[in-house]
Amino acid sequence: MEIWINPACSKCASALSLLDGEGVEYTVREYLKEPPSADELEDVLRRLELEPWDITRTGEEQARRLGMADWPRDAGSRERWIGALVEHPVLIQRPIVTADDGTAVVGRSEEALRSVL
């Protein structure tokens, strides 16, 4: 299991605490220091069954500067969204947990995290 975190994020800290409490073995990836590639994002999105705009923190200042609120959310725009997430990983929702069985979840709630345990 791997968890993408930002150490400054309280939701990430809660997720790590829950995983530790359950005795789960996992690898931490500080995705701001080690940003995912476009291929890695595509894989995670497939596993999440989500689109890139679904995991984008559109309230971030960088998203506002890019004007992402006005970007189309369609198949033709996926590459643009993924490119923005690769270039500006701060825009990626967190924490994201990828389980060894191929599932993944945006672990912002205890319920979501428990779904991959």
Secondary structure, DSSP 4 states (H G I P E B T S, - for coil): -EEEE-TT-HHHHHHHHHHHHTT---EEEETTTSPPPHHHHHHHHHHHT--GGGGB-TTSHHHHHHTGGGS--SGGGHHHHHHHHHH-GGGB-S-EEE-TTS-EEE-SSHHHHHTT-
